[in-house]
Amino acid sequence: MKKLFIILRRDLNPGLQAAQACHALQAMNDQHPDVIMRWQGNIVLVSCSGMLELSELVCSLQRARVPLALFCEPDTGG
């Protein structure tokens, strides 16, 4: 795997986006260590408009069997 994509919500402030990107990388490492072992170090940050678009994207990725990890911020109600 050459690139690791982290999808962030544009409706969150930049500081929270940065924190969630770090948490998402850790979640991916915890849930899919084999994928992280093959990862060659490039990270691509992309954004979606909000929770609805993110949920639709997650469903599409799951249907395509793309390995993914989700992180929900407990401090903001998930």
C-alpha positions in Angstrom: 0.0 0.0 0.0 1.6 3.3 -1.1 -0.9 5.7 0.5 -2.9 5.9 3.7 -6.0 8.0 3.3 -7.5 9.8 6.3 -10.9 11.3 5.8 -11.8 14.3 8.0 -15.0 16.3 8.5 -14.9 19.9 7.3 -17.5 20.9 9.8 -15.1 20.4 12.6 -12.5 23.0 13.7 -8.9 22.4 12.4 -7.6 21.5 15.9 -10.2 18.8 16.3 -9.5 17.6 12.8 -5.8 17.2 13.5 -6.5 15.3 16.8 -8.9 13.0 15.0 -6.4 12.3 12.2 -3.9 11.1 14.8 -6.6 9.0 16.5 -7.6 7.5 13.2 -4.1 6.5 12.4 -3.8 4.8 15.8 -7.1 3.0 15.3 -6.0 1.8 11.9 -2.8 0.5 13.5 -4.8 -1.3 16.2 -7.4 -2.8 13.9 -5.3 -3.5 10.8 -1.6 -3.9 11.8 -1.0 -5.9 8.6 -2.1 -3.0 6.4 0.1 -0.6 8.4 3.1 -3.0 8.0 2.7 -2.7 4.2 2.1 1.0 4.2 5.0 3.0 2.6 4.6 6.2 4.6 2.5 8.5 2.4 -0.5 10.0 4.1 -3.3 11.7 2.2 -5.7 13.9 4.1 -9.1 14.4 2.4 -12.2 16.0 3.7 -16.0 15.5 3.5 -18.7 18.0 4.3 -19.9 16.3 7.4 -21.3 13.2 9.1 -23.8 12.3 6.4 -21.2 12.3 3.6 -18.7 10.5 5.8 -21.3 7.8 6.7 -22.1 7.3 3.0 -18.4 7.0 2.1 -17.8 4.5 4.9 -20.7 2.3 3.6 -19.2 2.4 0.1 -15.8 1.5 1.4 -17.2 -1.4 3.5 -19.1 -2.7 0.4 -15.8 -2.6 -1.5 -14.1 -4.5 1.4 -11.5 -1.7 1.8 -9.8 -2.0 5.2 -10.7 0.9 7.3 -10.9 2.1 10.9 -13.3 4.5 12.4 -12.7 6.9 15.2 -15.5 8.7 17.0 -14.6 11.5 19.4 -16.2 10.6 22.8 -15.7 14.2 24.0 -18.1 15.5 21.3 -20.8 12.9 21.6 -19.3 10.5 19.2 
